[in-house]
Amino acid sequence: MRTGWSGVPPAAADWVIATGVAAALLVTGLSGGGATTYLDLLGYALLAGGGLALAARRRAPVAVLAVTGLCAVAYQAAGFDVPAVAYLFAVYAAVRAGRPVVTVVTSVLVLALLPLAALASGLHDTGEAFAQARGALELAWLVAAGAAGEALRQAERRAEEAERTREETARRRTEEERVRIARELHDSLTHQISIIKVQAEVAVHVARKRGEQVPDALLAIQEAGREATRELRATLEALREDAPSPPRGLDQVPELVERARATGLSATLTIEGERREVPAAVDRTAYRIVQESLTNVARHAAAATASVRIHYRPGALAVQVEDDGTASPDTVPVPGVGLLGMRERVTALGGSLRAAPRGEGGFSVRAELPVDRPS
């Protein structure tokens, strides 16, 4: 029971229905005429109360079922021969809310009490045949109200199931397409990096064979090619076997710093706080942040120095990478694929990321990752 009339809030629709039912019951009760007594006033209050209780039928369908049933029995006992319209609405609402057993039990009690209340008040003393006919009519209306509620509940359930199936199908197709693209891109990159690695190894081999000094940059290219090939192969195996991502994390950050130094960059690593185990997703994300940041320093920053700081804080892991490159506060950084990827990883973990030029020059990447969430 989530929707009212088109364009009308459900709560407002409930109040309109409740007020209308209460008004109809009061009009029917007042049509009997006669002198007004204290018992009559009580009956009018029960008529109005039973109708107005329907305003809460979405929030508390079982409670409304009980209230409207008691009101119907009570105003019958007070001498008001008014149909239990409010109770029919409550039956419909309770069945639609998925409470058929409670509705049946309550209805059996109400059907048993209504004739007794009518007889006690002297409303119907015309014989057993009339009482049986009236009971059959009341039962028929109750069955109709319950059937209507169950039919609409089943229709809503089928609509929700269809919507959920469509969403799951679309999500599955999206994931399959992402995996396919990732595999194709991975295979292409593996081929290109393998060529770079082989060429670097040949150059190193030739230089050593001639007795020449091998440049540090060439050695760095060779090592980076080997590491990239290992990671790409591990990633491809994970994609094909639906296994977890390759185990790269904080333990491998020193290797990243060493490779950065091999390219001629003066890189430092500082680890602060008490080192402890962190969730696997946080471990991988921290590694990727450092990896992507150092890669950007080597490619774009024209920096001489870079610092990597890992800070273990209570409930969080802070990662900071700074350089003294050409970036300045006046320049607006253009977010590339690497920076967007970092931001997506950090956001998915509920963390925060700030990547911007430093006031004294250079660029700074600062990320804070919560460690008390399940990975």
CORFEN-V866486 format. One record per backbone hydrogen bond with DSSP energy under -1.0 kcal/mol. NH is the residue of the N-H (numbers start at 1). CO is the residue of the C=O. If there is no record, write none. Layout:
NH|CO / NH|CO
This chain:
8|5 / 13|9 / 14|10 / 15|11 / 16|12 / 17|13 / 18|14 / 19|15 / 20|16 / 21|17 / 22|18 / 23|19 / 24|20 / 25|21 / 26|22 / 27|23 / 28|24 / 29|25 / 30|26 / 31|27 / 33|30 / 41|37 / 42|38 / 43|39 / 44|40 / 45|41 / 46|42 / 47|43 / 48|44 / 49|45 / 50|46 / 51|47 / 52|48 / 53|49 / 54|51 / 55|52 / 56|53 / 57|54 / 60|56 / 64|60 / 65|61 / 66|62 / 67|63 / 68|64 / 69|65 / 70|66 / 71|67 / 72|68 / 73|69 / 74|70 / 75|71 / 76|72 / 77|73 / 78|74 / 79|76 / 80|75 / 82|80 / 85|83 / 88|84 / 89|85 / 90|86 / 91|87 / 92|88 / 93|89 / 94|90 / 95|91 / 96|92 / 97|93 / 98|95 / 99|94 / 103|99 / 104|100 / 105|101 / 106|102 / 107|103 / 108|104 / 109|105 / 110|106 / 111|107 / 112|108 / 113|109 / 114|110 / 117|113 / 118|114 / 119|115 / 120|116 / 121|117 / 123|118 / 131|127 / 132|128 / 133|129 / 134|130 / 135|131 / 136|132 / 137|133 / 138|134 / 139|135 / 140|136 / 141|137 / 142|138 / 143|139 / 144|140 / 145|141 / 146|142 / 147|143 / 148|144 / 149|145 / 150|146 / 151|147 / 152|148 / 153|149 / 154|150 / 155|151 / 156|152 / 157|153 / 158|154 / 159|155 / 160|156 / 161|157 / 162|158 / 163|159 / 164|160 / 165|161 / 166|162 / 167|163 / 168|164 / 169|165 / 170|166 / 171|167 / 172|168 / 173|169 / 174|170 / 175|171 / 176|172 / 177|173 / 178|174 / 179|175 / 180|176 / 181|177 / 182|178 / 183|179 / 184|180 / 185|181 / 186|182 / 187|183 / 188|184 / 189|185 / 190|186 / 191|187 / 192|188 / 193|189 / 194|190 / 195|191 / 196|192 / 197|193 / 198|194 / 199|195 / 200|196 / 201|197 / 202|198 / 203|199 / 204|200 / 205|201 / 206|202 / 207|203 / 208|204 / 209|205 / 210|206 / 212|207 / 219|215 / 220|216 / 221|217 / 222|218 / 223|219 / 224|220 / 225|221 / 226|222 / 227|223 / 228|224 / 229|225 / 230|226 / 231|227 / 232|228 / 233|229 / 234|230 / 235|231 / 236|232 / 237|233 / 238|234 / 239|235 / 240|236 / 241|237 / 243|238 / 248|246 / 252|249 / 253|250 / 256|252 / 257|253 / 258|254 / 259|255 / 260|256 / 261|257 / 262|258 / 264|261 / 265|260 / 266|304 / 267|265 / 268|306 / 270|308 / 272|310 / 283|279 / 284|280 / 285|281 / 286|282 / 287|283 / 288|284 / 289|285 / 290|286 / 291|287 / 292|288 / 293|289 / 294|290 / 295|291 / 296|292 / 297|293 / 298|294 / 299|295 / 300|296 / 306|266 / 307|322 / 308|268 / 309|320 / 310|270 / 311|318 / 312|272 / 313|316 / 316|313 / 317|369 / 318|311 / 319|367 / 320|309 / 321|365 / 322|307 / 323|363 / 324|305 / 326|301 / 331|328 / 340|336 / 341|337 / 342|338 / 343|339 / 344|340 / 345|341 / 346|342 / 347|343 / 348|344 / 349|345 / 350|347 / 351|346 / 352|368 / 354|366 / 356|364 / 358|362 / 361|358 / 362|327 / 364|356 / 365|321 / 366|354 / 367|319 / 368|352 / 369|317 / 371|315
